[in-house]
């Protein structure tokens, strides 16, 4: 079976989407021939060429030039409409290779899994399963939009899509998608990399500031993500100014347009954009993961925090994604600065409010969300779609 992943970035960008692709590659069955189509687009390269080459050694790789401009800030509604229906960068990407052997190679596949749904236009009349997803340009969000937006995207970009991968958050839309191939599956996490402190899961690991951790009784709050307002920084930054940090620390990891603002804030311990190995150490050194996002379809960093044994406070926006953790290791909270401030101050005064069994938390994550588990389910769905398509021909 030939399977193609279609990304809209350079794999070395190393954010959530690229890490999902790399982890699915890691557990790829030997009998599946996988091709990764990716572009030269990026905002910052977090992964080394050597690492990506090693991780994708079992795959074919096809690189194309993208005409997409990587904005420093998320485009508003009107800018997005202008980009997608006036400038149409993905159409320019297709035009650049139309009629070439490169396009022919891309189209030689049995299933397409789209990390960026607009690239469905590369597969006109393909007569194969073409699976749309919520990884980047969320197909579920478009589906929930007004009829004219749905019509525009369906006509311009999504007309070839005949399957959908939904995250649990959008499970309620399952029957509303009138598509042939459907599946609901969460993302996963590398439990060999993200695990609690003092767990002895990897005995050779060096803990971040181990000496400090043993004598430092301050509560350590952590945010990991793109440094943009919609990830919750428009709440976290004013929140930090309101809280007495005598017994607390705020750590931030990530990169993006707000980087200089965060760097200059002396109340924040800023770690920059770092690789996963260093990130895993920082998770283990912190206590509470604070993520008041309004812009995630899944929230992979939440899963990394849970696997690392942290207590998680995230926005109501994520409800439906991590409900199986709620009341034990995770709480949803309204996007209200005063409500979040009150909760944070109570935790700082009484750490017992977030007391829980970190190894129990980790074992649950490993049993249900480890990438090996998720990848096995993922490839089972791909085989099912492939066989169903063969039968229908």
SERO-4910 file (N, C-alpha, C, O; in steps of 0.05 Angstrom, whole numbers):
BEGIN
 pado doro    nc1    nc2    nc3   cac1   cac2   cac3    cc1    cc2    cc3    oc1    oc2    oc3
  Unk    A     17    -24      0      0      0      0     18     25      0     36     27     16
  Unk    A     12     44    -18     27     69    -20     11     91     -6    -12     96    -13
  Unk    A     23    104     13     11    125     29     27    150     26     52    149     27
  Unk    A     14    173     22     27    199     20     18    218     42     -6    223     45
  Unk    A     37    229     56     32    252     74     38    277     60     58    280     45
  Unk    A     20    297     62     24    323     49     25    345     70      5    352     82
  Unk    A     49    357     74     53    379     93     55    405     77     59    405     53
  Unk    A     52    427     91     56    453     78     80    468     88     85    491     81
  Unk    A     97    454    104    121    466    115    145    448    109    142    426    100
  Unk    A    169    459    116    193    443    117    191    425    142    183    435    163
  Unk    A    198    400    140    195    381    162    212    391    186    205    386    209
  Unk    A    234    405    181    252    414    202    240    436    219    251    444    239
  Unk    A    216    447    211    203    468    226    198    457    255    200    473    274
  Unk    A    190    432    257    190    419    283    168    427    302    171    424    326
  Unk    A    146    438    292    124    444    310    105    420    311    113    398    303
  Unk    A     81    424    321     63    401    326     59    384    302     61    360    303
  Unk    A     52    397    279     45    382    255     68    364    246     65    341    239
  Unk    A     92    376    245    116    361    235    123    338    255    131    317    246
  Unk    A    119    343    281    125    322    300    105    299    299    112    276    303
  Unk    A     80    306    292     60    285    288     68    267    265     68    243    267
  Unk    A     76    280    243     84    265    219    108    247    225    109    224    217
  Unk    A    128    258    239    152    243    245    147    219    264    159    198    261
  Unk    A    128    223    283    122    200    300    106    179    286    109    155    292
  Unk    A     89    187    267     75    166    251     95    151    233     92    127    229
  Unk    A    115    165    224    136    152    208    151    132    225    157    110    216
  Unk    A    156    139    250    172    122    268    159     95    271    174     75    274
  Unk    A    133     93    271    119     68    276    106     57    250     87     42    252
  Unk    A    116     66    228    105     57    202    110     27    198    132     17    201
  Unk    A     89     11    191     93    -17    185    111    -20    160    111     -3    142
  Unk    A    126    -42    159    145    -46    138    132    -49    110    144    -42     90
  Unk    A    107    -58    110     95    -64     84     81    -39     72     69    -40     51
  Unk    A     82    -16     86     71      9     76     93     26     64    112     32     77
  Unk    A     89     34     39    108     51     25     99     80     29     79     88     18
  Unk    A    114     95     45    106    122     53    122    143     38    147    142     37
  Unk    A    108    163     27    121    186     15    112    211     30     88    214     36
  Unk    A    131    228     36    125    254     49    130    276     30    152    280     20
  Unk    A    108    291     23    111    315      7    112    338     26     94    342     42
  Unk    A    132    355     24    135    378     41    145    401     25    151    399      2
  Unk    A    147    425     38    154    449     23    179    462     35    190    452     54
  Unk    A    187    484     23    210    499     34    201    522     52    216    540     58
  Unk    A    176    521     61    165    542     78    170    537    107    166    515    117
  Unk    A    178    557    122    182    555    151    184    583    163    188    603    150
  Unk    A    179    584    190    183    609    204    209    607    221    223    627    225
  Unk    A    215    582    230    240    577    244    245    547    244    227    532    248
  Unk    A    270    539    239    277    511    238    286    502    265    307    512    276
  Unk    A    271    483    278    278    474    304    292    447    304    305    439    324
  Unk    A    289    432    283    301    405    281    324    405    261    324    419    241
  Unk    A    344    390    267    368    389    250    362    372    225    345    354    226
  Unk    A    378    377    205    376    361    180    382    332    186    369    314    175
  Unk    A    402    327    203    411    300    209    388    285    223    383    261    217
  Unk    A    375    298    242    353    285    257    330    278    238    320    255    239
  Unk    A    322    296    221    300    291    202    307    269    183    291    252    177
  Unk    A    332    270    172    341    249    154    340    221    167    331    202    155
  Unk    A    349    220    192    348    195    207    320    185    211    314    161    207
  Unk    A    302    203    219    274    196    225    259    187    200    241    171    201
  Unk    A    266    198    177    251    193    152    266    175    133    260    174    109
  Unk    A    286    161    143    303    144    125    287    122    111    295    114     89
  Unk    A    265    114    123    249     92    111    228    103     91    212     87     80
  Unk    A    228    129     86    208    141     69    220    154     44    243    161     43
  Unk    A    203    157     24    209    174      1    202    203      9    182    207     24
  Unk    A    217    222      0    211    250      6    211    267    -20    229    264    -37
  Unk    A    191    284    -23    189    302    -46    185    330    -35    167    336    -20
  Unk    A    203    348    -44    202    375    -34    192    393    -57    202    391    -80
  Unk    A    173    411    -51    164    430    -70    167    459    -60    170    463    -36
  Unk    A    167    477    -78    169    506    -69    141    516    -63    122    511    -78
  Unk    A    138    530    -41    112    541    -34    112    572    -39    132    585    -34
  Unk    A     90    582    -49     86    610    -53     72    623    -29     65    647    -29
  Unk    A     68    607     -8     54    617     15     73    635     31     96    628     36
  Unk    A     64    658     40     79    676     57     73    669     86     50    670     94
  Unk    A     94    664    101     90    657    129     88    683    146    108    696    152
  Unk    A     63    690    153     58    715    167     69    713    196     69    692    208
  Unk    A     78    736    206     86    737    234     63    737    253     66    731    277
  Unk    A     40    742    243     16    741    260     -6    727    245     -6    726    220
  Unk    A    -25    715    260    -47    700    247    -64    719    231    -74    739    243
  Unk    A    -69    714    206    -86    732    190   -115    733    200   -126    712    208
  Unk    A   -127    757    199   -155    758    206   -172    747    184   -162    738    163
  Unk    A   -198    748    187   -217    736    168   -213    747    140   -212    731    121
  Unk    A   -211    773    138   -210    785    111   -183    780     98   -182    775     73
  Unk    A   -162    780    113   -135    773    102   -134    744     93   -121    738     72
  Unk    A   -148    727    108   -148    699    100   -164    694     74   -155    679     57
  Unk    A   -186    708     72   -202    706     47   -186    717     24   -186    705      2
  Unk    A   -173    739     28   -156    750      7   -134    731     -2   -129    727    -25
  Unk    A   -121    719     18    -99    700     13   -110    675     -2    -98    667    -22
  Unk    A   -132    664      8   -141    638     -3   -156    640    -29   -156    621    -44
  Unk    A   -169    663    -35   -185    664    -59   -177    686    -79   -188    687   -101
  Unk    A   -157    703    -71   -146    722    -90   -117    714    -97   -111    711   -120
  Unk    A   -101    712    -77    -73    705    -81    -69    676    -87    -54    668   -105
  Unk    A    -83    659    -73    -84    629    -77    -56    617    -80    -50    607   -101
  Unk    A    -40    618    -59    -12    607    -61    -11    578    -68      7    569    -82
  Unk    A    -30    561    -58    -29    533    -63    -34    527    -93    -22    509   -104
  Unk    A    -50    544   -106    -54    541   -135    -28    548   -150    -22    536   -170
  Unk    A    -14    567   -139     12    574   -151     32    551   -148     48    546   -166
  Unk    A     31    538   -125     48    515   -120     42    493   -141     61    481   -152
  Unk    A     17    488   -146      9    468   -166     17    476   -194     27    460   -209
  Unk    A     12    501   -201     19    511   -227     48    508   -233     56    503   -256
  Unk    A     65    512   -213     94    510   -216    104    483   -225    125    480   -237
  Unk    A     89    462   -218     98    435   -225     78    420   -243     83    396   -249
  Unk    A     56    433   -251     37    420   -268     50    410   -294     64    425   -307
  Unk    A     44    385   -301     55    374   -325     83    362   -321     94    351   -340
  Unk    A     94    365   -298    122    355   -293    122    327   -283    101    316   -274
  Unk    A    145    314   -284    147    287   -272    144    288   -242    136    268   -229
  Unk    A    150    311   -230    147    314   -201    118    311   -193    113    297   -173
  Unk    A    100    324   -207     71    321   -201     63    292   -205     47    282   -189
  Unk    A     73    280   -226     66    251   -231     75    234   -208     60    215   -200
  Unk    A     98    239   -197    108    223   -174     90    227   -150     84    208   -135
  Unk    A     82    252   -145     64    258   -122     38    243   -125     27    234   -105
  Unk    A     28    241   -149      1    229   -153      2    198   -154    -19    186   -155
  Unk    A     26    187   -154     28    158   -154     26    147   -126     46    140   -113
  Unk    A      1    144   -116     -3    135    -89    -31    122    -87    -47    125   -105
  Unk    A    -35    108    -65    -61     94    -61    -78    109    -41   -103    107    -42
  Unk    A    -66    125    -23    -81    141     -3    -65    166      1    -41    167      2
  Unk    A    -80    188      5    -68    214     12    -78    223     39   -102    223     44
  Unk    A    -60    230     57    -67    240     83    -57    269     85    -32    274     84
  Unk    A    -75    288     87    -69    316     84    -64    330    111    -83    332    127
  Unk    A    -40    338    116    -34    355    140    -42    384    134    -44    400    152
  Unk    A    -46    390    108    -56    416     99    -76    411     77    -69    403     55
  Unk    A   -102    416     83   -123    406     66   -124    419     38   -135    407     19
  Unk    A   -113    443     36   -115    456     10    -99    441    -12   -105    445    -36
  Unk    A    -80    425     -4    -65    410    -24    -81    387    -37    -70    371    -53
  Unk    A   -106    384    -29   -124    365    -43   -126    371    -72   -131    353    -88
  Unk    A   -121    396    -80   -124    403   -109   -102    390   -126   -104    390   -150
  Unk    A    -82    379   -113    -61    364   -128    -71    337   -138    -56    324   -153
  Unk    A    -95    329   -130   -104    301   -135   -131    301   -150   -148    285   -142
  Unk    A   -134    318   -170   -158    317   -185   -162    290   -199   -143    279   -211
  Unk    A   -186    279   -198   -193    254   -211   -176    231   -202   -171    212   -218
  Unk    A   -166    231   -177   -148    210   -168   -161    184   -162   -149    163   -165
  Unk    A   -187    184   -155   -202    160   -149   -189    143   -127   -188    119   -129
  Unk    A   -179    156   -106   -167    143    -83   -177    157    -58   -188    179    -60
  Unk    A   -174    145    -34   -181    159    -10   -163    184     -6   -138    181     -6
  Unk    A   -175    207     -2   -160    232      3   -172    242     30   -194    252     31
  Unk    A   -155    241     51   -165    245     78   -158    274     87   -135    281     89
  Unk    A   -179    290     92   -176    316    103   -174    314    134   -184    295    146
  Unk    A   -160    334    146   -155    332    175   -159    360    188   -166    380    175
  Unk    A   -154    360    214   -155    385    230   -127    394    239   -125    410    257
  Unk    A   -106    384    226    -79    391    235    -72    420    232    -61    433    250
  Unk    A    -79    432    209    -72    460    204    -97    476    196   -111    487    214
  Unk    A   -104    477    171   -128    491    162   -152    473    168   -162    458    150
  Unk    A   -162    473    193   -181    455    203   -205    451    186   -220    470    181
  Unk    A   -210    427    177   -233    421    160   -258    423    177   -280    429    167
  Unk    A   -257    417    203   -280    419    220   -288    447    225   -312    454    225
  Unk    A   -269    465    228   -275    494    232   -288    505    207   -307    521    209
  Unk    A   -278    497    183   -290    506    158   -319    495    157   -338    509    148
  Unk    A   -322    470    165   -348    457    163   -369    471    181   -393    472    174
  Unk    A   -360    482    203   -378    496    222   -383    525    214   -400    538    226
  Unk    A   -369    535    193   -372    563    185   -398    567    170   -414    548    166
  Unk    A   -403    591    160   -427    598    145   -428    582    119   -407    572    110
  Unk    A   -451    580    108   -455    564     84   -438    574     61   -428    558     44
  Unk    A   -434    600     59   -418    611     37   -388    604     40   -375    599     20
  Unk    A   -378    604     65   -350    597     69   -347    567     63   -327    559     49
  Unk    A   -365    550     72   -364    522     65   -364    518     35   -349    501     24
  Unk    A   -382    532     22   -384    530     -7   -358    538    -22   -349    524    -40
  Unk    A   -347    560    -13   -322    571    -26   -299    551    -23   -286    544    -42
  Unk    A   -295    541      2   -272    523      6   -277    496     -7   -259    483    -17
  Unk    A   -303    487     -7   -309    462    -21   -304    463    -50   -294    444    -62
  Unk    A   -311    485    -62   -308    489    -91   -278    493    -99   -269    482   -119
  Unk    A   -264    510    -84   -237    517    -91   -216    496    -82   -197    492    -96
  Unk    A   -221    484    -59   -199    468    -47   -207    440    -40   -191    421    -44
  Unk    A   -231    435    -29   -237    410    -16   -253    391    -33   -262    370    -24
  Unk    A   -257    397    -59   -275    381    -75   -264    352    -79   -280    334    -84
  Unk    A   -238    348    -76   -227    321    -80   -227    305    -54   -222    281    -55
  Unk    A   -232    318    -31   -231    304     -6   -255    286     -2   -278    296     -4
  Unk    A   -250    261      2   -272    242      6   -270    227     33   -285    207     37
  Unk    A   -252    236     50   -250    224     77   -241    245     97   -233    267     89
  Unk    A   -245    239    123   -238    258    143   -227    244    168   -237    223    176
  Unk    A   -207    256    180   -196    248    206   -204    269    226   -194    292    224
  Unk    A   -221    263    245   -230    281    265   -216    276    291   -211    253    298
  Unk    A   -209    297    306   -199    294    333   -224    291    351   -246    299    343
  Unk    A   -220    280    375   -244    275    393   -261    300    398   -285    297    402
  Unk    A   -249    323    398   -264    348    403   -287    352    383   -307    364    390
  Unk    A   -283    341    359   -303    345    338   -319    319    332   -330    315    310
  Unk    A   -319    301    351   -332    275    348   -362    279    341   -374    263    327
  Unk    A   -374    301    352   -402    306    347   -409    312    318   -432    312    310
  Unk    A   -388    318    303   -393    324    274   -391    299    256   -396    301    232
  Unk    A   -384    276    268   -378    252    253   -400    246    232   -394    242    209
  Unk    A   -424    244    241   -446    237    223   -454    258    204   -468    253    184
  Unk    A   -445    283    209   -452    305    191   -433    307    167   -440    320    147
  Unk    A   -410    293    168   -393    292    145   -402    270    127   -400    247    133
  Unk    A   -413    278    104   -423    258     84   -400    249     66   -400    254     42
  Unk    A   -381    236     79   -357    227     64   -354    196     67   -365    184     86
  Unk    A   -340    184     49   -338    155     48   -320    144     70   -326    123     81
  Unk    A   -299    158     76   -278    148     95   -277    167    119   -272    191    116
  Unk    A   -282    156    143   -283    172    167   -270    158    190   -272    134    193
  Unk    A   -255    174    207   -244    162    231   -241    184    252   -238    208    246
  Unk    A   -242    176    278   -237    194    300   -213    183    315   -214    160    324
  Unk    A   -193    199    318   -168    190    331   -153    214    342   -149    234    328
  Unk    A   -144    212    367   -127    234    378    -99    233    368    -91    213    355
  Unk    A    -84    253    373    -55    252    369    -42    236    392    -56    228    411
  Unk    A    -17    231    390     -3    216    410     20    231    422     24    255    416
  Unk    A     35    217    439     58    230    452     80    208    456     74    185    459
  Unk    A    105    217    455    127    198    458    132    195    488    146    211    501
  Unk    A    122    173    499    124    168    528    152    160    536    159    159    560
  Unk    A    169    154    517    197    148    523    213    174    526    236    173    537
  Unk    A    202    196    518    215    222    520    202    239    542    216    253    557
  Unk    A    176    239    542    161    255    562    151    238    584    132    222    581
  Unk    A    163    240    608    155    224    631    161    240    656    176    260    655
  Unk    A    150    232    679    153    248    704    182    247    715    197    229    710
  Unk    A    188    267    731    214    268    745    215    246    766    195    238    778
  Unk    A    239    235    770    245    214    790    229    188    784    224    173    802
  Unk    A    223    184    759    208    159    752    226    136    745    217    113    744
  Unk    A    251    142    740    271    121    732    263    107    706    272     84    701
  Unk    A    248    120    689    241    108    663    265    108    645    269     89    630
  Unk    A    281    129    647    307    129    633    327    138    653    329    161    660
  Unk    A    343    119    662    362    125    685    384    143    677    396    156    695
  Unk    A    390    146    652    413    162    644    406    192    639    422    208    631
  Unk    A    380    199    644    372    226    638    381    245    659    381    239    683
  Unk    A    389    269    651    397    290    670    374    309    674    363    320    655
  Unk    A    366    313    699    343    331    705    352    360    704    375    366    711
  Unk    A    335    377    695    340    406    694    342    416    722    324    413    738
  Unk    A    364    430    729    368    443    755    359    424    778    344    432    795
  Unk    A    370    400    777    361    380    797    367    390    826    351    387    844
  Unk    A    391    402    829    398    412    855    378    433    865    370    433    888
  Unk    A    371    452    847    353    473    854    325    462    860    312    471    879
  Unk    A    317    442    845    290    431    848    286    419    876    265    420    887
  Unk    A    308    407    887    306    394    912    302    413    935    292    406    956
  Unk    A    311    439    932    310    458    954    290    481    947    284    497    965
  Unk    A    281    482    923    264    504    914    235    496    917    225    477    903
  Unk    A    220    509    935    193    501    941    173    518    926    149    516    930
  Unk    A    182    535    907    164    552    892    149    535    871    160    516    860
  Unk    A    124    543    866    108    530    846    118    540    818    120    564    814
  Unk    A    123    521    800    133    529    774    111    524    753    102    502    748
  Unk    A    102    546    741     82    546    720     96    547    693    116    560    690
  Unk    A     85    532    674     98    530    648     77    534    625     55    524    626
  Unk    A     86    549    605     71    552    580     90    543    557    113    551    557
  Unk    A     80    527    539     95    518    515     77    522    491     54    513    491
  Unk    A     87    536    471     71    540    447     81    563    430    101    576    436
  Unk    A     67    568    408     74    590    391     69    616    406     48    619    420
  Unk    A     87    635    404     85    660    419     67    680    404     76    700    393
  Unk    A     41    674    405     21    690    392     -3    693    412     -7    675    429
  Unk    A    -18    714    410    -40    719    429    -60    696    431    -69    689    453
  Unk    A    -67    684    408    -89    664    409    -82    639    424    -99    623    429
  Unk    A    -56    635    430    -48    611    446    -52    617    476    -48    599    492
  Unk    A    -60    642    483    -65    648    511    -46    668    523    -49    674    547
  Unk    A    -27    678    508     -8    697    519    -21    724    525    -11    739    541
  Unk    A    -43    730    512    -57    755    518    -70    754    545    -79    774    556
  Unk    A    -72    730    557    -82    726    584    -58    722    603    -58    734    625
  Unk    A    -39    706    595    -16    700    613      0    725    620      8    728    643
  Unk    A      6    741    600     24    765    605     12    784    626     25    792    645
  Unk    A    -13    793    622    -25    810    643    -29    796    669    -29    808    691
  Unk    A    -34    769    668    -37    753    692    -12    754    710    -13    757    734
  Unk    A     11    752    697     37    752    711     41    778    726     52    778    748
  Unk    A     31    800    714     34    826    727     17    829    752     23    845    770
  Unk    A     -4    813    754    -23    815    776    -16    796    800    -27    800    821
  Unk    A      2    777    795      8    756    815     34    762    830     54    770    818
  Unk    A     33    756    856     57    758    873     74    733    867     66    711    873
  Unk    A     98    738    856    115    715    848    135    707    869    155    694    863
  Unk    A    131    715    894    149    708    915    152    677    917    174    667    922
  Unk    A    130    663    914    130    634    916    123    620    890    113    597    891
  Unk    A    127    633    868    120    621    842    139    631    820    152    651    823
  Unk    A    141    615    799    157    621    775    140    616    750    123    598    750
  Unk    A    144    633    730    130    628    704    151    623    683    168    640    677
  Unk    A    150    600    671    168    592    650    153    592    623    130    583    622
  Unk    A    166    601    602    154    601    576    174    589    556    198    596    556
  Unk    A    164    571    539    180    559    517    165    563    491    141    559    489
  Unk    A    180    572    471    168    575    444    181    598    429    199    611    439
  Unk    A    171    602    405    181    624    389    157    636    373    136    623    370
  Unk    A    161    660    364    139    673    349    141    703    351    160    714    361
  Unk    A    120    717    341    121    746    340    123    761    366    131    784    367
  Unk    A    115    748    388    116    761    415    142    755    430    144    760    454
  Unk    A    161    744    416    186    735    429    200    758    444    209    754    467
  Unk    A    203    781    431    218    803    443    203    814    468    216    821    487
  Unk    A    177    814    468    161    823    491    167    804    514    170    813    537
  Unk    A    167    778    509    172    758    530    201    759    540    206    757    564
  Unk    A    219    762    522    248    764    530    253    787    549    269    784    567
  Unk    A    240    809    544    245    833    560    230    834    587    234    852    603
  Unk    A    213    814    591    197    813    616    214    798    637    217    774    636
  Unk    A    223    812    657    240    801    678    225    782    697    238    768    713
  Unk    A    199    782    696    184    764    713    180    737    700    169    718    712
  Unk    A    190    734    675    187    708    660    214    695    657    234    709    651
  Unk    A    215    669    661    239    653    654    234    642    626    219    623    622
  Unk    A    248    654    607    243    647    579    265    629    569    289    634    571
  Unk    A    257    606    557    276    585    548    280    585    517    297    571    507
  Unk    A    264    601    503    267    602    473    253    579    460    238    564    472
  Unk    A    259    576    434    249    553    419    270    532    419    292    535    409
  Unk    A    263    509    431    283    489    437    275    462    425    251    458    418
  Unk    A    294    443    423    287    416    413    272    400    434    270    408    457
  Unk    A    261    377    426    244    361    443    259    350    467    247    347    489
  Unk    A    284    343    464    299    332    487    302    352    509    297    346    532
  Unk    A    309    377    503    311    398    523    283    405    534    280    410    558
  Unk    A    263    405    516    236    411    525    226    391    546    213    398    565
  Unk    A    233    365    541    224    345    560    235    349    588    222    343    608
  Unk    A    259    359    589    272    365    615    258    388    630    254    387    654
  Unk    A    250    408    615    236    431    627    208    423    637    200    431    658
  Unk    A    194    406    621    168    396    631    172    383    658    157    388    677
  Unk    A    192    365    660    196    350    685    203    368    709    199    360    732
  Unk    A    214    391    703    222    409    725    200    428    734    204    444    753
  Unk    A    177    427    721    155    445    728    131    430    741    131    405    742
  Unk    A    112    445    752     90    434    767     63    436    753     47    417    752
  Unk    A     58    459    741     32    465    729     35    474    701     51    492    696
  Unk    A     20    463    683     20    471    655     -4    489    651    -26    480    653
  Unk    A      1    515    645    -20    534    641    -23    541    611     -4    551    599
  Unk    A    -46    535    600    -50    537    571    -78    547    564    -95    532    556
  Unk    A    -82    574    568   -109    585    562   -113    592    533   -118    614    526
  Unk    A   -111    571    516   -112    575    487   -140    580    477   -160    572    489
  Unk    A   -142    593    454   -167    595    439   -161    588    410   -177    596    392
  Unk    A   -139    574    404   -132    569    377   -120    542    371   -102    540    354
  Unk    A   -129    520    384   -118    493    379   -140    474    371   -162    474    383
  Unk    A   -135    457    352   -153    436    345   -149    411    362   -167    395    366
  Unk    A   -124    408    372   -118    386    390   -103    394    415   -112    388    437
  Unk    A    -80    407    412    -65    416    435    -45    395    444    -46    384    466
  Unk    A    -26    388    426     -6    367    431     10    373    456     18    355    470
  Unk    A     16    399    461     33    406    484     19    398    511     32    392    530
  Unk    A     -8    398    511    -23    389    535    -17    360    540    -12    352    563
  Unk    A    -16    344    519    -11    315    522     18    311    531     23    293    548
  Unk    A     37    327    521     64    325    530     66    331    560     81    318    575
  Unk    A     52    352    569     52    359    597     40    337    615     51    331    636
  Unk    A     18    325    606      5    304    621     24    280    623     26    267    644
  Unk    A     37    273    601     56    250    601     79    256    619     92    237    630
  Unk    A     86    281    624    108    289    641    101    292    670    117    298    687
  Unk    A     75    286    676     66    286    704     57    313    714     52    315    738
  Unk    A     53    333    697     44    359    706     14    360    710     -1    344    699
  Unk    A      5    378    727    -23    385    730    -29    406    708    -13    424    705
  Unk    A    -51    403    694    -57    420    671    -81    438    676   -102    428    685
  Unk    A    -78    463    671   -100    482    671   -102    493    643    -84    507    633
  Unk    A   -124    487    629   -128    497    602   -155    509    598   -172    507    615
  Unk    A   -160    521    575   -185    536    571   -208    517    564   -204    495    555
  Unk    A   -232    528    568   -256    514    560   -256    507    531   -270    489    522
  Unk    A   -241    522    516   -239    518    487   -230    489    480   -237    478    459
  Unk    A   -215    477    498   -204    450    494   -223    428    503   -217    404    501
  Unk    A   -246    436    514   -265    416    524   -273    397    502   -278    405    479
  Unk    A   -274    371    508   -279    351    488   -255    336    479   -257    315    467
  Unk    A   -231    347    484   -206    335    475   -194    318    497   -185    296    492
  Unk    A   -193    329    522   -179    315    544   -198    310    567   -189    311    590
  Unk    A   -223    304    561   -243    301    582   -237    277    600   -245    276    623
  Unk    A   -223    257    590   -216    233    606   -196    239    628   -192    223    647
  Unk    A   -183    263    627   -164    271    648   -177    290    668   -166    295    689
  Unk    A   -200    301    661   -212    322    677   -219    311    705   -229    289    708
  Unk    A   -214    328    725   -220    320    753   -198    304    766   -199    299    790
  Unk    A   -179    295    750   -156    280    762   -130    296    759   -116    302    778
  Unk    A   -124    302    734    -98    315    728   -102    341    711    -82    354    705
  Unk    A   -126    347    705   -131    370    687   -157    384    694   -177    371    703
  Unk    A   -158    410    691   -183    425    694   -186    445    672   -166    457    663
  Unk    A   -210    448    663   -217    469    643   -225    494    658   -236    493    680
  Unk    A   -218    517    647   -224    542    661   -233    563    640   -222    563    618
  Unk    A   -251    581    647   -260    602    628   -237    621    622   -218    624    637
  Unk    A   -239    633    598   -218    652    590   -224    679    602   -232    698    589
  Unk    A   -220    680    628   -225    704    644   -201    708    662   -195    691    679
  Unk    A   -187    731    660   -162    735    675   -167    734    705   -150    722    719
  Unk    A   -188    745    714   -193    745    743   -199    718    754   -190    711    776
  Unk    A   -214    701    739   -219    674    747   -194    658    748   -189    643    767
  Unk    A   -177    660    727   -152    646    726   -133    655    748   -120    639    761
  Unk    A   -132    682    753   -115    693    774   -123    681    802   -105    673    817
  Unk    A   -149    680    807   -158    669    833   -149    640    836   -140    632    858
  Unk    A   -152    625    815   -145    596    816   -114    593    820   -106    577    836
  Unk    A    -98    609    805    -69    607    808    -60    614    836    -43    601    847
  Unk    A    -72    635    847    -64    644    874    -71    623    895    -56    620    914
  Unk    A    -93    609    892   -100    588    910    -80    565    909    -73    553    929
  Unk    A    -72    559    885    -52    537    881    -25    545    894    -12    529    907
  Unk    A    -17    570    890      8    579    901      7    578    932     27    570    944
  Unk    A    -16    584    944    -18    583    973    -21    554    984    -13    549   1006
  Unk    A    -32    537    967    -36    509    976    -31    489    953    -48    483    937
  Unk    A     -6    480    953      3    462    931    -13    435    931    -14    421    911
  Unk    A    -25    429    954    -40    404    956    -64    403    937    -74    382    931
  Unk    A    -73    427    928    -95    428    910    -89    414    883   -108    406    869
  Unk    A    -64    412    876    -57    398    851    -42    372    856    -30    361    838
  Unk    A    -43    363    881    -29    338    888    -42    314    873    -67    312    873
  Unk    A    -26    298    861    -36    274    847    -14    254    843     10    261    846
  Unk    A    -21    230    835     -1    209    830     10    212    802     -4    205    782
  Unk    A     34    222    799     45    227    772     50    202    757     46    201    732
  Unk    A     58    180    770     62    155    755     36    143    746     35    130    725
  Unk    A     15    146    761    -12    137    752    -20    152    728    -31    141    708
  Unk    A    -15    179    728    -22    196    706     -6    187    681    -17    185    659
  Unk    A     20    183    685     37    174    663     28    147    651     27    144    627
  Unk    A     22    128    668     14    102    659    -11    103    642    -15     88    623
  Unk    A    -30    121    650    -54    124    635    -48    135    607    -59    126    587
  Unk    A    -31    155    606    -23    167    581    -10    146    563    -17    144    539
  Unk    A      8    131    574     23    111    559      4     90    548      7     80    525
  Unk    A    -16     82    563    -34     61    555    -53     70    532    -60     54    515
  Unk    A    -60     96    533    -81    105    514    -70    124    493    -83    127    472
  Unk    A    -47    137    497    -38    159    479     -9    156    470      0    173    454
  Unk    A      5    136    478     32    133    468     31    130    437     13    118    426
  Unk    A     51    142    424     51    142    395     49    114    383     37    111    361
  Unk    A     60     94    396     58     67    385     29     58    384     21     45    365
  Unk    A     14     64    405    -15     57    406    -30     73    384    -46     61    369
  Unk    A    -26     99    383    -40    116    364    -33    108    335    -50    107    318
  Unk    A     -7    104    330      2     97    303    -10     70    293    -18     68    270
  Unk    A    -12     51    311    -24     25    304    -53     29    295    -62     18    276
  Unk    A    -68     46    310    -96     52    303    -97     67    277   -114     62    260
  Unk    A    -78     86    274    -78    102    249    -74     85    224    -89     87    205
  Unk    A    -54     68    225    -49     51    201    -70     30    197    -75     21    174
  Unk    A    -84     22    218   -107      4    215   -129     18    199   -141      5    181
  Unk    A   -134     43    205   -153     58    189   -144     62    160   -161     59    142
  Unk    A   -119     67    156   -109     70    129   -113     44    112   -121     45     89
  Unk    A   -108     21    125   -112     -4    111   -142     -8    105   -149    -18     84
  Unk    A   -158     -1    124   -187     -4    121   -197     13     97   -212      3     80
  Unk    A   -187     38     95   -195     55     73   -185     44     46   -199     45     26
  Unk    A   -160     34     47   -148     23     23   -164     -1     12   -170     -2    -11
  Unk    A   -171    -19     30   -186    -43     23   -214    -36     13   -224    -48     -5
  Unk    A   -226    -17     27   -253     -8     19   -252      4     -9   -271      0    -25
  Unk    A   -232     19    -15   -229     30    -42   -225      9    -63   -236     11    -85
  Unk    A   -209    -12    -57   -205    -34    -76   -231    -48    -82   -237    -54   -105
  Unk    A   -247    -53    -61   -273    -67    -65   -292    -51    -82   -307    -62    -98
  Unk    A   -291    -24    -79   -310     -8    -94   -303     -3   -123   -319      6   -139
  Unk    A   -278    -10   -130   -269     -6   -158   -280    -27   -177   -275    -27   -201
***
